[in-house]
């Protein structure tokens, strides 16, 4: 196993270039799916690596509940610096589990709170208009999902802009963007090097919804105007829901992207282009991470099998 067990912890750095370039050169749908796949894959490999280090390291702690033979010299030799690494792995794993638990609980709490607020709103449509002068709009995932828009937001937009707003929120529900967001949030809890991918996916889901809204209303300019207006009117109003139409983030970049020609989802940049090379580097890093984690797992299982009598 050797030092290769540590590779999955640092290989997420190979995905940083594609996280920066994807938003400019890939269709948002393709960018979100690619970055989420890379993020989750590398997080799983990092988790497996930490688990292996935890097992080998804690086997050396006096009084541990593991079999005595797990402290065999062969097991200690499987991971370099086993004592220091084992202690660090315990701390890191507890931290990771705590952060993942907090993130998941916050996600479920916000979702439940948003659904509870709609209990007394008629379900004759997926659109719920709330009489509130504060401008906001958000999508609430569920079965079925709901779209919440305040009268303050409706009054601040024109007819076509309202269509763009509603189409944007319907895209969030139809494409289950909350799942991509939650997956990358949990992945970044496992490995902080994946945080840039989380931010890129959050931006990509907004851009994905923008593009589908533009197709629905038939005008990229109208959608850009709706995004800009929604951002302006909600600038000092906290969004009370699950996912706001003008979510916190680079709104000027979203508007600029809508004013430029759309990147077709069927197209992929050439391999020799910067984004093509970045994608290959990220794919190679993901593959190396998976191989390193698999190699470490197999090696540890073989060592433990030899060290533990049947």
Secondary structure as UniProt FT lines:
FT   HELIX           2..6
FT   HELIX           7..10
FT   HELIX           11..15
FT   HELIX           16..25
FT   HELIX           28..58
FT   TURN            59..60
FT   TURN            62..63
FT   HELIX           68..71
FT   HELIX           73..78
FT   TURN            80..81
FT   HELIX           82..117
FT   TURN            118..120
FT   STRAND          127..130
FT   STRAND          137..140
FT   STRAND          146..150
FT   HELIX           151..156
FT   HELIX           159..174
FT   TURN            175..176
FT   HELIX           177..190
FT   HELIX           192..194
FT   HELIX           195..217
FT   HELIX           220..233
FT   TURN            234..236
FT   TURN            245..246
FT   HELIX           251..259
FT   TURN            265..266
FT   TURN            271..272
FT   HELIX           274..307
//
